[in-house]
Amino acid sequence: MTIDSIINGIVIDHISAGKSMEIYRVLELSKLDCQIAIIKNATSKKAGHKDIIKIDSLFDINLDVLGYIDPGITVNFVRDGKLVEKRHLTLPETVTDVIKCKNPRCITSVEQELPHVFHLIDREKGIYRCIYCEHKPKAEA
Amino acid sequence: MKDLISITDLSIEELQELIDKAEDIIQNPNNYWDKCKRKKLATLFFEPSTRTRLSFEAAMLELGGNVIGFSEASSSSASKGESVADTAQTISCYADIIAMRHPKEGAPLVAAKAASIPVINAGDGGHNHPTQTLTDMLTIYLEKGRLNNLKIGFCGDLKFGRTVHSLIAAMSRYEGNSFVLISPEELRVPGYIKKDVLEANGLPYKETENWDDMPELDILYMTRVQRERFFNEADYLRLRDVFILTMDKLANAKEDLCIMHPLPRVNEIERAVDNDRRACYFKQVRNGKYIRMALILKLLGIE
């Protein structure tokens, strides 16, 4: 399978196998007009299988969201056909408007315009808590 | 430190500084009567709480300051749909410091981010109530002369009781403390308090449904089983009367046991206990005013 090399764009590499569509959705890549290649289940020396997304545009990518969804990801920035920056993502200290606080007693449940901010409290276990009510995101609770 | 939102905002040194200041206020009240002259405290109470509001107001008045505010959401612009952030920004133009109570968790943090003046969390739903914890800690310090090496019993509603959760977290920071958690199974301390606070700090604790540990306790912290925390009236009525402190139960307690309660009490402490010198809950109320005076001074940067 051959996919053209990128001249000016972003390659999101080392995505956990199967997570590429979630990332496509969260980064709202459907709104971009450029070429996008999603490679699922590519062979990986480290993980066995991985997903890769190639985006033929140097758009303003939200690395915090990516780091939260899949902290093992590598993001490569390509300019004029050359790799200019490689970012190994880790869990971000805070994520804003990525996770919604589901606690009905939280102030965010009644004040719609407030940003939903979660703070990393345990990097090892990847635990976040809402900065307002300290609840964990529903999936981890 | 600009605001006090959670008890964990305070370092151990800052806590001790507040306790020392409160002790000095108790000993030398005349030195403080005009410390806050021409300063205004705004008490923004979006849900009623006579005790906490009056304690804040009494504290400010004893410092020579003035008080403005409201005591329920219906008499504020919140009833017109104003956001907490806008209210806080507006009040910043009128007052020097805010004490806020709100039914929603995190509302005082929202206010603190928006306000240009200090904000004190006077209780946000079932979440934090740091000035109650400060009150409890001052009481323990005044009664026992220390905050470490104490065996502390908590009894009653340990599931929903935020004062219990905050005090456990605060006392976990001192060496040698251990905890006895006396409650019916339905009202036990939530798992995250046990895991993230007690077990994370390697502190000994015991969960029990009886009073067998009474002879070893240095502190006994009683709590009310609150009607408003229950969805079901039958559950409330069944659990309310389970753990009531009586003189009989105190028969084998230490002579210098300190019995505390955040008040108001319903029936969880028998009236006869009030006359026992180990009953400290009304002293606790008075201490609440002194520690709030110390806190107002600290946040306003007044020595």
Interface residues (C-beta under 8 A of the other chain):
Chain A: N103 R105 C106 I107 T108 S109 V110 E111 E113 L114 C130 I131 Y132 C133 E134
Chain B: S83 V84 A85 H102 P103 K104 E105 G106 A107 L109 V110 D124 G125 G126 H127
